[in-house]
Amino acid sequence: MAAPFKRIDDQDVVYFASILQAHQLIRPNSEVFGAYTHDHTEDLIFSPDLVLLPESANQVAAILKYCNTTNIAVTPRGAGTGLSGGALPVYGGIVLSVERMNKILKIDADNYQVEVEPGVINEALQQQLAAQQLFYPPDPASKGSCMLGGNVAHASGGPKAVKYGTTRDYVLNLQVVLSDGSIFWTGANTLKYSTGYNLTHLMIGSEGTLGIVTAIVLKVLPLPKYQTLLLASFPDAVDACKAVNGIFTAGLLPSVCEFVEPLAFQLSSELTGIPFENNPEAGAYLLIETDGFDPETPERDAEAVYQVLETYGCINVLLADSEEKKNMFWRLRRSIGEATKKGNVYKEEDTVVPRATLPQLYHGVKEIAQRYQVRTVCYGHAGDGNLHVNILKDQHTDEFWNDVVKDAIREIFYLCHELGGTISGEHGIGWVQKEFLPIVMQPNQIELMKGIKSTFDPKGILNPGKIWK
């Protein structure tokens, strides 16, 4: 997969300039070039030879056909908000950014469908749909900047996945350009599909290693207009994790159920300037939302959730009784990732286990961190069993950070596997997690997936170095 790739020369630039406008080429001497050398993964930086900004599927096809013929590495990129190194151009070549392919092509309210280009910002789509009383649920923490193409590439989730599912549950059809420049649609714009292999689902989560998505057909839902938001504090984090499963075994289905450590809220408060007084007795918080189409339903469900929380030792519940408070809580929650990274180097592990085993996962993570003497900040989508584990470098040496910490991460991933989980719930494998894949995948499973990669991309030019060694 990682055969030597050709570095771009003047002749290549001449070709790209012949099919693109001047503003669609970003050269290394450009002021904005540096933005394409990294994503949000740790402090990693890799420099491409050239950045291209196509505006149509035909331009993407022409670029890929040329790169396939000349053996130039192609790194697809959305907004660069990824956390596994998926947009890092580790073999140089070109970064192909879909940022200029940012049109909402069609909103079909009759069939509850929408067709978009991959560069559409997640929140921009949500806002346009809301104006028509429609709802697209997947809402990553970076929804204000992440692009739908990247969401598809990583099968992204978000807080509302606990009730509504992830990106995978909403993609009906994809237009994809293969490495040889051929363009095809993966399926049909229907709610059911049983016509041959499901290439749509194969593409979702493939991280740009099989093809480049140039159009997306999504299903959407009616918009629930009313929400009730609670912030519950617990003296013990493990009890908070137990309460999560208690909510669901009681027959309740909140639209959000997030776990947050006090340190995470503290860091987010410091970054955003939003005042937040941690309860001195709190060892963890649960941020819980209920929703509905009338004001009574979410209030009734929130009351039922509160009754469950009391049985697990909840010591306090704050009700966000205004839109301002709801927005404050959500901004604090969505800013945790950025706040954790500010002023520190960190590794974020996207662990996920069956929901009932979340207490064992949390306890095990903290025990491993203590043995390795590293500080961790934990938060995440508790209702999905998805715990984000941020390991902070602090004052540790580079040698410790690059070598020893990997042993701690490996232990955490073995624990996930033992609990019936896996090493990524929504961030993907990318560049930084690929060495850990054998923990959760059998050799024949890995070889089968590598064979799929070879079928779609025989020369290995698409996002080389990602997922597979």
C-alpha positions, 0 to 999 in steps of 0.5 A: 500500500505504501509503495514509493510515490512520485513527488510533484514536479513542474510538469504535474503542476502544469497539468493541474493548472490546465484543469483547474482555475488559479484559485484552486491550486495552493502552492507551498509558498502560499500563506494558507498552505500550512493549514493543510499540513495538519489536522486536529490529531495531536501535534503531527505535521506532514507537508504535501507537495500541492493542495488542490481544491476541485469544484466538481466530480469531473474535476476530482475524476480528472485529478485522480486519473492523472495521479493514478497514471503517474503514481502520485499520492492523494490525501482527501481532506474535508475540514481537517477536524479529524482526530486520527490523522486521516487528513495527514499527507504522510507521503506528500503528493497532493491534498485534495480538499473538497471545501469548495464543493459545498452546495446543498443540491436538493432538499426533498421534503416530500421524501425526507431526503437531501442531496449535498456535496461533501464540503457542506458544513454539518451545522449549515445543513442542520440550520437549513433543514430546521427552517423547513421543520426537518432534522438531520441528527448526527451532530459531532462536537465539531459540527460548526466546522466539520464537513459532511464528506468527512462525517461519511469518511469516519462514520461520525456520530455525536451526542444524539447518536444514542437515540438517532444513530450515526452518519451510517444510519442516514446515508442512502446513496453516494456518488464516488470517484475511484482511483482510476477516475471513474464515477459511480453511484453506490446504491439507490435513493431508497429507504430499503436496499437489497440489490447486490452488495451494499457499496454505500455502507462499504464506503462509509467509514473507509476514510478516503482509502477506497474512493472520494465521495463527491455527492451524498444523499441523506435521509432526514426526519421531522424536527422535534421542537422541544428539548429538556436538558439536565446536568446531573452530578454524582460523587463517584464516576463509576456510579455515574456510568452505572446510572447510564445503563440504568436509564435505558434498562428502565425503558427510557430513551433520552436524545442525549446522555453524555459523561463528563469529568469535572476537569473536562468542564473546568478546562472548557470553562477556562477556554470559553470564559463561560462561568461554571462552578464545579460541585466540590462533591462531584466526581462526574456529570451526566448531561442528559437531554430528552426531546419531543414534538410537544413540550410535555413529552420531554418534561415527562421523560426528564422527570422519569430520568431524574427518578432513575438517577436518584437510585444511583446516588445522584447528588444534584440536578440542574435544569437548563430552564432557558435557551441561554442556559442550554446553549451554555451547557452545550458550548461547554460540552462541545469545547472540551476537546479544544480545551483539553488540547490548549496548552498541552499535547494529548492523545485522544483515544476513542474507546467504545464498549457495550453500554453496560460495561462502561463502568468497568471501562472507566475504572480500568482506564483510570487504573492503567493511567495511574500505573503509567503516571499519566493524567487523563481527561475522560468524557464522551457519549456514555449512552453509546458506551463511547468514552473519549480518553484524553491522555495528557503529555504534561511534563513527560519526556518525548521518549516516554510520550512516543514509546511508553505511553503506547503501552498504556494505550495498548492496555486500554485497547485490550481492555476494550476488546475484553469487554466486547468493544473496539478501539474506535467508535467514531474517530476512525483508525487513520494514521495513529491507530493502525498499529493497534488493529490486530488487537480487535481484528483477526489476521484473515479479517485484516487480509480480507479488508486489504484485498478490498482496498486493492480491488478499489485502489490497485496502486494504493494512491488513495490516502496511503498510510491510513488504516493499514501499515 
